[in-house]
Each structure stands twice: as structure tokens, then as C-alpha cells.
Amino acid sequence: MVTRPGLMIFATAAAAALSCAAGCTQNPFRPATAAAPGSVTQAPGAAAFAPTMPLPAAAPSFLDSDPRQLEAGLARSRQETQLMQDEIAVLREQLASTSTQLAQTRAAAGPAAPVGVAQQPPPGTMTPLAMQSAMTTLSLPGVEKRMDGGVVRIEIQADTLFESDGANLMPAGSALLTQVSDEVERVYPGHFLGIEGHTDTAPLQNASWGSQHQLSVARASAVFDFLTTRTSLKQGQLFLVAHGPNHPVVSNATAAGRARNRRVELVIYPERSGADGSAAAHPAATATGGG
């Protein structure tokens, strides 16, 4: 057999090509392996990918709720709405009742004074300005006097009236009360007069009194008895108030402060008592509780 060199070379090349195509990994004609669907090929040297974040869970659907729970919630809402409506109705009734009472009170009191016009006090009642002006004419040397709103307060130290921790008037105290009552009747004739007893906070040395309030009651009563029996003042003008240590004018931390707080105050009111000396016309005369 005659073999041609060109045919021999071609056969050898074809065999080599078939062998590489079948298993040679270095075959340049071999197609690249396809990547798996949905995957991302990481480039050489690149950082690793972070794991994919999970999707949030789906929110519960309103349609998935239990119908019985929905009905119960709706019933509660209706009850709360009805309760609020009932409360509003009650408030409206109270407002209407208050408005009616206010209208009746205004009608009973008569027409109101025009705006900008000062109302005149009832007959026999002094204005605060008149009370203050009259106070300056009181001749009481060494006795504290001051305006307190619409009333005049005359402050008398208990140490000048009574024995220590006692309720018995000393001669000097009796003389002082006589002088004060004469001046009060001269400047404020027939006016109501409150007798207020005050003490300090020091422990009592006299076993006759169980508390400072009892001592203040006894001292106010002693002044009341003296004024109604030894002066021209009438019982219908006077009333008593026992405060004990509840209303100090200064601190009780010092001896001087405690001495100042031990006092009897004569409070002159702008109203005058009736012609018969009755105290029924003065509202303060029926509210004499200690405080």
C-alpha cells in the first residue's frame, strides 16, 4: 500500500483533535461550564458576600382575625361611647342647674351696679378707707395696731395682761383693757369686736391647761368677761376666737418671737351691731371656731 505523506499528517492531526475534544481540559475549543441559575460568581480576591437578609413576615391580615374577638371589641367600644354620652348628659344637667341657681341669686340681689361704679356698703358699714383713716386717730401708746384687709387689729401682748402661763388679769392688764375699750368706743362706736386668743409653741408649765388652745380660750374668755362687765362694750358686739399657736406673727425660734406671739388681738369690724346690741346681723359672729 502506498501512503501519502500529506494524508498521514492529516489523519494524525484529526485523531489528536478528537482526543482533546473528548477529555482534555486544556482544550481551547471546550465551552465554559455554565453557572448555576440564580447564583453569583465571586470574583477572585473580592470580599465574601453578606448573607441575604430574610424577608419580614407578612402582617396578619384583618380577615384572619377571629370574628368573635372583633364582635367583643366592637361591643366594648359601644359601651364606652354610651358611658361618655351619659357623663356628658349629667354634666349638662349640673350646668343647667347651676345657671338657674345663679340667675335666681342675681334676681334676688337686685340689679348689679354699673361697671366702673363702686358699690356702696350697707348702711352702718364703714369702707376700708374710712376704717384706716379712723385708725390713725386711736390714741393707744405702746400698742400695736394695723389694718388687715377691711378690719383693724389691735395687738396686746399677753405678758402685759396675764400672769405667766395663766389666764388671770393683772392690775396693769385691766387698766390697759379699759383704755383700749374707751378708744374703740370713741372711734368705732357700736362696731363688732372680735377677741382672738393666741399663744406660742413653748411647753406649758401650768398644769391647769391641757394644751395651748385651752390656754388661748381661757385668756380670750377673761378679756370678754372684763370688757362686758367693766366697760361700756355690750355682749352683742363681742365674740371669741381661740387660735392657740396656729397663727404666729413671727417665728417662735427665739424668746422675743415667742413673747410677740403670746397675744390677744381685738379685731374691729366695719359693721355696726343693731340698736339692741344683737350680734345676729354680723356673719362673723356665728363663725367663731378656733383655728
CYANA upper distance limits for C-alpha pairs under 8 A (distance plus 0.5 A):
  3 THR  CA      7 LEU  CA      7.92
  3 THR  CA      8 MET  CA      7.62
  4 ARG  CA      8 MET  CA      6.86
  5 PRO  CA      9 ILE  CA      6.87
  6 GLY  CA     10 PHE  CA      6.86
  7 LEU  CA     11 ALA  CA      6.78
  8 MET  CA     12 THR  CA      6.86
  9 ILE  CA     13 ALA  CA      6.81
 10 PHE  CA     14 ALA  CA      6.72
 11 ALA  CA     15 ALA  CA      6.81
 12 THR  CA     16 ALA  CA      6.90
 13 ALA  CA     17 ALA  CA      6.71
 14 ALA  CA     18 LEU  CA      6.78
 15 ALA  CA     19 SER  CA      6.75
 16 ALA  CA     20 CYS  CA      6.80
 17 ALA  CA     21 ALA  CA      6.59
 18 LEU  CA     22 ALA  CA      6.72
 19 SER  CA     23 GLY  CA      7.07
 19 SER  CA     24 CYS  CA      7.64
 20 CYS  CA     24 CYS  CA      4.89
 20 CYS  CA     25 THR  CA      8.14
 20 CYS  CA     26 GLN  CA      8.29
 20 CYS  CA     27 ASN  CA      6.38
 21 ALA  CA     27 ASN  CA      7.00
 21 ALA  CA     29 PHE  CA      7.92
 21 ALA  CA     30 ARG  CA      7.31
 25 THR  CA     30 ARG  CA      8.26
 35 ALA  CA     39 SER  CA      7.46
 35 ALA  CA     41 THR  CA      8.20
 42 GLN  CA     46 ALA  CA      7.27
 42 GLN  CA     48 ALA  CA      8.25
 60 PRO  CA     64 ASP  CA      7.37
 61 SER  CA     65 SER  CA      7.67
 65 SER  CA     69 GLN  CA      7.97
 65 SER  CA     70 LEU  CA      7.87
 66 ASP  CA     70 LEU  CA      7.07
 67 PRO  CA     71 GLU  CA      6.70
 68 ARG  CA     72 ALA  CA      6.71
 69 GLN  CA     73 GLY  CA      6.70
 70 LEU  CA     74 LEU  CA      6.70
 71 GLU  CA     75 ALA  CA      6.69
 72 ALA  CA     76 ARG  CA      6.83
 73 GLY  CA     77 SER  CA      6.79
 74 LEU  CA     78 ARG  CA      6.79
 75 ALA  CA     79 GLN  CA      6.79
 76 ARG  CA     80 GLU  CA      6.73
 77 SER  CA     81 THR  CA      6.66
 78 ARG  CA     82 GLN  CA      6.67
 79 GLN  CA     83 LEU  CA      6.67
 80 GLU  CA     84 MET  CA      6.77
 81 THR  CA     85 GLN  CA      6.78
 82 GLN  CA     86 ASP  CA      6.73
 83 LEU  CA     87 GLU  CA      6.80
 84 MET  CA     88 ILE  CA      6.71
 85 GLN  CA     89 ALA  CA      6.74
 86 ASP  CA     90 VAL  CA      6.85
 87 GLU  CA     91 LEU  CA      6.75
 88 ILE  CA     92 ARG  CA      6.68
 89 ALA  CA     93 GLU  CA      6.82
 90 VAL  CA     94 GLN  CA      6.76
 91 LEU  CA     95 LEU  CA      6.59
 92 ARG  CA     96 ALA  CA      6.62
 93 GLU  CA     97 SER  CA      6.67
 94 GLN  CA     98 THR  CA      6.63
 95 LEU  CA     99 SER  CA      6.59
 96 ALA  CA    100 THR  CA      6.70
 97 SER  CA    101 GLN  CA      6.77
 98 THR  CA    102 LEU  CA      6.60
 99 SER  CA    103 ALA  CA      6.63
100 THR  CA    104 GLN  CA      6.72
101 GLN  CA    105 THR  CA      6.64
102 LEU  CA    106 ARG  CA      6.66
103 ALA  CA    107 ALA  CA      6.61
104 GLN  CA    108 ALA  CA      6.65
105 THR  CA    109 ALA  CA      6.65
106 ARG  CA    110 GLY  CA      6.81
106 ARG  CA    111 PRO  CA      7.98
107 ALA  CA    111 PRO  CA      7.77
113 ALA  CA    117 VAL  CA      6.91
113 ALA  CA    118 ALA  CA      7.95
113 ALA  CA    119 GLN  CA      6.89
121 PRO  CA    125 THR  CA      6.39
121 PRO  CA    126 MET  CA      7.62
121 PRO  CA    127 THR  CA      7.36
124 GLY  CA    271 GLU  CA      6.80
124 GLY  CA    272 ARG  CA      6.34
125 THR  CA    270 PRO  CA      5.76
125 THR  CA    271 GLU  CA      5.04
125 THR  CA    272 ARG  CA      6.90
126 MET  CA    130 ALA  CA      6.42
126 MET  CA    131 MET  CA      6.70
126 MET  CA    270 PRO  CA      5.43
126 MET  CA    271 GLU  CA      7.26
127 THR  CA    131 MET  CA      6.68
127 THR  CA    150 GLY  CA      7.92
127 THR  CA    270 PRO  CA      7.48
128 PRO  CA    132 GLN  CA      6.66
128 PRO  CA    149 GLY  CA      7.87
128 PRO  CA    150 GLY  CA      5.29
128 PRO  CA    151 VAL  CA      7.84
128 PRO  CA    270 PRO  CA      8.15
129 LEU  CA    133 SER  CA      6.65
130 ALA  CA    134 ALA  CA      6.61
131 MET  CA    135 MET  CA      6.67
131 MET  CA    150 GLY  CA      7.79
131 MET  CA    151 VAL  CA      7.73
131 MET  CA    152 VAL  CA      7.71
131 MET  CA    270 PRO  CA      7.42
132 GLN  CA    136 THR  CA      7.29
132 GLN  CA    147 MET  CA      7.09
132 GLN  CA    152 VAL  CA      8.05
133 SER  CA    137 THR  CA      8.02
134 ALA  CA    138 LEU  CA      7.70
134 ALA  CA    187 VAL  CA      6.96
134 ALA  CA    188 TYR  CA      8.39
135 MET  CA    145 LYS  CA      8.41
135 MET  CA    146 ARG  CA      8.48
135 MET  CA    152 VAL  CA      7.77
135 MET  CA    187 VAL  CA      8.21
137 THR  CA    187 VAL  CA      7.83
138 LEU  CA    183 GLU  CA      6.64
138 LEU  CA    184 VAL  CA      8.02
138 LEU  CA    187 VAL  CA      7.33
139 SER  CA    183 GLU  CA      7.26
140 LEU  CA    179 GLN  CA      8.24
140 LEU  CA    180 VAL  CA      7.42
140 LEU  CA    183 GLU  CA      8.22
143 VAL  CA    154 ILE  CA      7.60
143 VAL  CA    155 GLU  CA      6.96
143 VAL  CA    156 ILE  CA      6.82
144 GLU  CA    154 ILE  CA      6.40
144 GLU  CA    155 GLU  CA      5.63
144 GLU  CA    156 ILE  CA      7.55
145 LYS  CA    152 VAL  CA      7.55
145 LYS  CA    153 ARG  CA      6.01
145 LYS  CA    154 ILE  CA      4.94
145 LYS  CA    155 GLU  CA      6.56
146 ARG  CA    152 VAL  CA      6.32
146 ARG  CA    153 ARG  CA      5.93
146 ARG  CA    154 ILE  CA      7.32
147 MET  CA    151 VAL  CA      6.46
147 MET  CA    152 VAL  CA      5.18
147 MET  CA    153 ARG  CA      6.74
148 ASP  CA    152 VAL  CA      6.51
148 ASP  CA    153 ARG  CA      7.28
150 GLY  CA    269 TYR  CA      7.89
150 GLY  CA    270 PRO  CA      7.52
151 VAL  CA    267 VAL  CA      7.11
151 VAL  CA    268 ILE  CA      6.17
151 VAL  CA    269 TYR  CA      5.56
151 VAL  CA    270 PRO  CA      6.95
152 VAL  CA    267 VAL  CA      6.18
152 VAL  CA    268 ILE  CA      5.58
152 VAL  CA    269 TYR  CA      7.38
153 ARG  CA    265 GLU  CA      6.75
153 ARG  CA    266 LEU  CA      6.31
153 ARG  CA    267 VAL  CA      5.11
153 ARG  CA    268 ILE  CA      6.90
154 ILE  CA    265 GLU  CA      5.94
154 ILE  CA    266 LEU  CA      5.57
154 ILE  CA    267 VAL  CA      6.87
155 GLU  CA    263 ARG  CA      7.18
155 GLU  CA    264 VAL  CA      6.64
155 GLU  CA    265 GLU  CA      5.08
155 GLU  CA    266 LEU  CA      7.13
156 ILE  CA    160 THR  CA      8.10
156 ILE  CA    161 LEU  CA      8.39
156 ILE  CA    263 ARG  CA      6.06
156 ILE  CA    264 VAL  CA      5.79
156 ILE  CA    265 GLU  CA      6.56
156 ILE  CA    266 LEU  CA      8.48
157 GLN  CA    161 LEU  CA      7.42
157 GLN  CA    259 ALA  CA      8.03
157 GLN  CA    260 ARG  CA      7.14
157 GLN  CA    261 ASN  CA      8.44
157 GLN  CA    262 ARG  CA      6.69
157 GLN  CA    263 ARG  CA      4.87
157 GLN  CA    264 VAL  CA      6.92
158 ALA  CA    162 PHE  CA      6.32
158 ALA  CA    262 ARG  CA      5.86
158 ALA  CA    263 ARG  CA      4.94
158 ALA  CA    264 VAL  CA      6.69
159 ASP  CA    163 GLU  CA      7.31
159 ASP  CA    164 SER  CA      7.45
159 ASP  CA    259 ALA  CA      7.91
159 ASP  CA    262 ARG  CA      7.81
159 ASP  CA    263 ARG  CA      8.22
160 THR  CA    170 MET  CA      8.28
160 THR  CA    172 ALA  CA      7.45
160 THR  CA    173 GLY  CA      6.20
161 LEU  CA    169 LEU  CA      5.98
161 LEU  CA    170 MET  CA      6.26
161 LEU  CA    172 ALA  CA      7.29
161 LEU  CA    173 GLY  CA      4.37
161 LEU  CA    174 SER  CA      7.58
161 LEU  CA    176 LEU  CA      8.43
162 PHE  CA    166 GLY  CA      6.62
162 PHE  CA    167 ALA  CA      6.22
162 PHE  CA    168 ASN  CA      5.99
162 PHE  CA    169 LEU  CA      5.24
162 PHE  CA    170 MET  CA      6.04
162 PHE  CA    173 GLY  CA      7.34
163 GLU  CA    167 ALA  CA      7.34
163 GLU  CA    168 ASN  CA      6.81
163 GLU  CA    169 LEU  CA      7.52
163 GLU  CA    170 MET  CA      7.17
165 ASP  CA    204 LEU  CA      7.19
165 ASP  CA    205 GLN  CA      7.21
165 ASP  CA    206 ASN  CA      6.39
165 ASP  CA    215 LEU  CA      8.20
166 GLY  CA    206 ASN  CA      7.76
166 GLY  CA    215 LEU  CA      7.94
166 GLY  CA    219 ARG  CA      8.35
167 ALA  CA    215 LEU  CA      7.66
167 ALA  CA    218 ALA  CA      6.37
167 ALA  CA    219 ARG  CA      5.39
167 ALA  CA    222 ALA  CA      7.18
168 ASN  CA    219 ARG  CA      8.26
168 ASN  CA    222 ALA  CA      7.72
169 LEU  CA    173 GLY  CA      6.32
169 LEU  CA    174 SER  CA      6.82
169 LEU  CA    222 ALA  CA      7.87
170 MET  CA    174 SER  CA      6.86
171 PRO  CA    175 ALA  CA      6.84
172 ALA  CA    176 LEU  CA      6.75
173 GLY  CA    177 LEU  CA      6.72
174 SER  CA    178 THR  CA      6.78
174 SER  CA    226 PHE  CA      8.29
175 ALA  CA    179 GLN  CA      6.91
176 LEU  CA    180 VAL  CA      6.73
177 LEU  CA    181 SER  CA      6.55
177 LEU  CA    223 VAL  CA      8.48
177 LEU  CA    227 LEU  CA      8.01
178 THR  CA    182 ASP  CA      6.75
178 THR  CA    227 LEU  CA      8.21
178 THR  CA    230 ARG  CA      8.27
178 THR  CA    231 THR  CA      7.13
179 GLN  CA    183 GLU  CA      6.93
180 VAL  CA    184 VAL  CA      6.66
181 SER  CA    185 GLU  CA      6.66
181 SER  CA    227 LEU  CA      7.85
181 SER  CA    231 THR  CA      7.39
181 SER  CA    232 SER  CA      8.30
181 SER  CA    233 LEU  CA      7.78
182 ASP  CA    186 ARG  CA      6.67
182 ASP  CA    231 THR  CA      8.26
182 ASP  CA    232 SER  CA      8.40
183 GLU  CA    187 VAL  CA      6.64
184 VAL  CA    188 TYR  CA      5.91
184 VAL  CA    189 PRO  CA      7.39
185 GLU  CA    189 PRO  CA      4.90
185 GLU  CA    190 GLY  CA      7.32
185 GLU  CA    232 SER  CA      8.44
185 GLU  CA    233 LEU  CA      8.01
188 TYR  CA    268 ILE  CA      8.38
189 PRO  CA    272 ARG  CA      8.34
190 GLY  CA    237 GLN  CA      7.55
190 GLY  CA    272 ARG  CA      5.84
190 GLY  CA    273 SER  CA      6.33
191 HIS  CA    237 GLN  CA      7.07
191 HIS  CA    268 ILE  CA      7.25
191 HIS  CA    269 TYR  CA      6.78
191 HIS  CA    270 PRO  CA      7.14
191 HIS  CA    271 GLU  CA      6.27
191 HIS  CA    272 ARG  CA      4.53
191 HIS  CA    273 SER  CA      6.34
192 PHE  CA    236 GLY  CA      8.46
192 PHE  CA    237 GLN  CA      5.03
192 PHE  CA    238 LEU  CA      6.54
192 PHE  CA    268 ILE  CA      6.64
192 PHE  CA    269 TYR  CA      5.92
192 PHE  CA    270 PRO  CA      8.00
192 PHE  CA    271 GLU  CA      6.80
192 PHE  CA    272 ARG  CA      6.26
192 PHE  CA    273 SER  CA      6.51
192 PHE  CA    279 ALA  CA      8.19
192 PHE  CA    282 HIS  CA      8.09
193 LEU  CA    237 GLN  CA      6.27
193 LEU  CA    238 LEU  CA      5.41
193 LEU  CA    239 PHE  CA      7.30
193 LEU  CA    266 LEU  CA      6.95
193 LEU  CA    267 VAL  CA      5.96
193 LEU  CA    268 ILE  CA      5.31
193 LEU  CA    269 TYR  CA      6.73
194 GLY  CA    238 LEU  CA      6.14
194 GLY  CA    239 PHE  CA      5.62
194 GLY  CA    240 LEU  CA      6.44
194 GLY  CA    241 VAL  CA      7.72
194 GLY  CA    265 GLU  CA      8.35
194 GLY  CA    266 LEU  CA      6.13
194 GLY  CA    267 VAL  CA      5.30
194 GLY  CA    268 ILE  CA      7.09
194 GLY  CA    269 TYR  CA      8.31
195 ILE  CA    220 ALA  CA      6.52
195 ILE  CA    223 VAL  CA      8.07
195 ILE  CA    224 PHE  CA      7.62
195 ILE  CA    238 LEU  CA      7.57
195 ILE  CA    239 PHE  CA      6.65
195 ILE  CA    240 LEU  CA      5.40
195 ILE  CA    241 VAL  CA      6.64
195 ILE  CA    264 VAL  CA      7.46
195 ILE  CA    265 GLU  CA      6.48
195 ILE  CA    266 LEU  CA      5.45
195 ILE  CA    267 VAL  CA      6.99
196 GLU  CA    220 ALA  CA      6.67
196 GLU  CA    240 LEU  CA      6.51
196 GLU  CA    241 VAL  CA      5.16
196 GLU  CA    242 ALA  CA      6.19
196 GLU  CA    243 HIS  CA      7.44
196 GLU  CA    264 VAL  CA      6.14
196 GLU  CA    265 GLU  CA      5.63
196 GLU  CA    266 LEU  CA      6.99
196 GLU  CA    267 VAL  CA      8.09
197 GLY  CA    216 SER  CA      5.13
197 GLY  CA    217 VAL  CA      6.90
197 GLY  CA    219 ARG  CA      6.85
197 GLY  CA    220 ALA  CA      5.58
197 GLY  CA    241 VAL  CA      6.90
197 GLY  CA    242 ALA  CA      5.37
197 GLY  CA    243 HIS  CA      6.42
197 GLY  CA    244 GLY  CA      7.12
197 GLY  CA    263 ARG  CA      7.01
197 GLY  CA    264 VAL  CA      5.33
197 GLY  CA    265 GLU  CA      7.19
198 HIS  CA    216 SER  CA      6.11
198 HIS  CA    242 ALA  CA      7.25
198 HIS  CA    243 HIS  CA      5.92
198 HIS  CA    244 GLY  CA      5.32
198 HIS  CA    245 PRO  CA      6.42
198 HIS  CA    246 ASN  CA      8.27
198 HIS  CA    247 HIS  CA      7.74
198 HIS  CA    248 PRO  CA      8.19
198 HIS  CA    261 ASN  CA      7.13
198 HIS  CA    262 ARG  CA      6.13
198 HIS  CA    263 ARG  CA      5.78
198 HIS  CA    264 VAL  CA      6.53
198 HIS  CA    265 GLU  CA      8.40
199 THR  CA    212 GLN  CA      6.85
199 THR  CA    213 HIS  CA      8.26
199 THR  CA    215 LEU  CA      8.23
199 THR  CA    216 SER  CA      6.78
199 THR  CA    243 HIS  CA      8.22
199 THR  CA    244 GLY  CA      5.51
199 THR  CA    245 PRO  CA      5.29
199 THR  CA    248 PRO  CA      8.41
199 THR  CA    261 ASN  CA      6.35
199 THR  CA    262 ARG  CA      4.80
199 THR  CA    263 ARG  CA      6.96
200 ASP  CA    212 GLN  CA      8.18
200 ASP  CA    244 GLY  CA      7.88
200 ASP  CA    245 PRO  CA      5.52
200 ASP  CA    248 PRO  CA      7.71
200 ASP  CA    252 ASN  CA      7.16
200 ASP  CA    258 ARG  CA      5.80
200 ASP  CA    259 ALA  CA      7.98
200 ASP  CA    261 ASN  CA      5.94
200 ASP  CA    262 ARG  CA      5.99
201 THR  CA    212 GLN  CA      8.04
201 THR  CA    245 PRO  CA      6.30
201 THR  CA    252 ASN  CA      7.29
201 THR  CA    258 ARG  CA      7.95
202 ALA  CA    258 ARG  CA      8.24
204 LEU  CA    209 TRP  CA      8.16
204 LEU  CA    211 SER  CA      8.04
204 LEU  CA    212 GLN  CA      7.88
209 TRP  CA    214 GLN  CA      6.40
209 TRP  CA    215 LEU  CA      6.41
210 GLY  CA    214 GLN  CA      6.99
211 SER  CA    215 LEU  CA      7.11
212 GLN  CA    216 SER  CA      6.72
212 GLN  CA    244 GLY  CA      5.73
212 GLN  CA    245 PRO  CA      7.20
213 HIS  CA    217 VAL  CA      6.70
213 HIS  CA    242 ALA  CA      6.98
213 HIS  CA    243 HIS  CA      7.00
213 HIS  CA    244 GLY  CA      4.66
213 HIS  CA    245 PRO  CA      7.81
214 GLN  CA    218 ALA  CA      6.75
214 GLN  CA    244 GLY  CA      8.07
215 LEU  CA    219 ARG  CA      6.72
215 LEU  CA    244 GLY  CA      7.90
216 SER  CA    220 ALA  CA      6.63
216 SER  CA    242 ALA  CA      5.92
216 SER  CA    243 HIS  CA      7.28
216 SER  CA    244 GLY  CA      5.81
217 VAL  CA    221 SER  CA      6.57
217 VAL  CA    241 VAL  CA      7.96
217 VAL  CA    242 ALA  CA      5.58
217 VAL  CA    244 GLY  CA      8.40
218 ALA  CA    222 ALA  CA      6.67
219 ARG  CA    223 VAL  CA      6.89
219 ARG  CA    264 VAL  CA      8.32
220 ALA  CA    224 PHE  CA      6.68
220 ALA  CA    240 LEU  CA      6.92
220 ALA  CA    241 VAL  CA      7.85
220 ALA  CA    242 ALA  CA      7.49
220 ALA  CA    264 VAL  CA      7.51
221 SER  CA    225 ASP  CA      6.60
221 SER  CA    240 LEU  CA      7.70
222 ALA  CA    226 PHE  CA      6.75
223 VAL  CA    227 LEU  CA      6.62
224 PHE  CA    228 THR  CA      6.66
224 PHE  CA    238 LEU  CA      7.91
224 PHE  CA    239 PHE  CA      8.41
224 PHE  CA    240 LEU  CA      8.09
225 ASP  CA    229 THR  CA      6.59
226 PHE  CA    230 ARG  CA      5.98
226 PHE  CA    231 THR  CA      7.87
227 LEU  CA    231 THR  CA      5.65
227 LEU  CA    232 SER  CA      7.98
227 LEU  CA    233 LEU  CA      6.67
228 THR  CA    232 SER  CA      7.60
228 THR  CA    233 LEU  CA      6.21
228 THR  CA    234 LYS  CA      6.28
228 THR  CA    235 GLN  CA      6.37
233 LEU  CA    237 GLN  CA      7.51
233 LEU  CA    238 LEU  CA      8.50
234 LYS  CA    238 LEU  CA      7.53
234 LYS  CA    277 GLY  CA      6.86
235 GLN  CA    239 PHE  CA      8.38
235 GLN  CA    277 GLY  CA      7.71
236 GLY  CA    273 SER  CA      7.64
236 GLY  CA    277 GLY  CA      5.10
236 GLY  CA    278 SER  CA      5.11
236 GLY  CA    279 ALA  CA      5.25
237 GLN  CA    273 SER  CA      6.55
237 GLN  CA    277 GLY  CA      6.79
237 GLN  CA    278 SER  CA      7.65
237 GLN  CA    279 ALA  CA      6.46
238 LEU  CA    279 ALA  CA      8.27
238 LEU  CA    285 ALA  CA      8.29
239 PHE  CA    285 ALA  CA      6.42
239 PHE  CA    288 THR  CA      7.52
240 LEU  CA    288 THR  CA      6.63
241 VAL  CA    288 THR  CA      5.72
241 VAL  CA    289 GLY  CA      6.59
241 VAL  CA    290 GLY  CA      5.79
241 VAL  CA    291 GLY  CA      8.44
242 ALA  CA    289 GLY  CA      7.73
242 ALA  CA    290 GLY  CA      4.99
242 ALA  CA    291 GLY  CA      7.30
243 HIS  CA    247 HIS  CA      7.20
243 HIS  CA    290 GLY  CA      5.47
243 HIS  CA    291 GLY  CA      5.19
244 GLY  CA    290 GLY  CA      8.33
244 GLY  CA    291 GLY  CA      8.00
245 PRO  CA    261 ASN  CA      8.31
246 ASN  CA    291 GLY  CA      6.97
248 PRO  CA    252 ASN  CA      8.13
248 PRO  CA    261 ASN  CA      5.83
249 VAL  CA    260 ARG  CA      7.95
249 VAL  CA    261 ASN  CA      6.56
250 VAL  CA    257 GLY  CA      6.22
250 VAL  CA    258 ARG  CA      8.39
250 VAL  CA    260 ARG  CA      7.73
250 VAL  CA    261 ASN  CA      7.25
251 SER  CA    257 GLY  CA      6.05
251 SER  CA    258 ARG  CA      7.76
252 ASN  CA    257 GLY  CA      5.59
252 ASN  CA    258 ARG  CA      5.30
252 ASN  CA    261 ASN  CA      8.02
253 ALA  CA    257 GLY  CA      7.16
253 ALA  CA    258 ARG  CA      7.80
254 THR  CA    258 ARG  CA      6.79
255 ALA  CA    259 ALA  CA      6.68
256 ALA  CA    260 ARG  CA      6.77
257 GLY  CA    261 ASN  CA      6.80
258 ARG  CA    262 ARG  CA      6.85
259 ALA  CA    263 ARG  CA      8.46
271 GLU  CA    282 HIS  CA      7.51
273 SER  CA    277 GLY  CA      6.18
273 SER  CA    278 SER  CA      6.68
273 SER  CA    279 ALA  CA      6.39
273 SER  CA    281 ALA  CA      7.28
273 SER  CA    282 HIS  CA      7.75
274 GLY  CA    278 SER  CA      5.99
274 GLY  CA    279 ALA  CA      7.61
274 GLY  CA    281 ALA  CA      7.66
279 ALA  CA    285 ALA  CA      6.83
280 ALA  CA    285 ALA  CA      7.62
280 ALA  CA    286 THR  CA      8.23
282 HIS  CA    286 THR  CA      8.19
283 PRO  CA    287 ALA  CA      7.54
284 ALA  CA    288 THR  CA      7.33
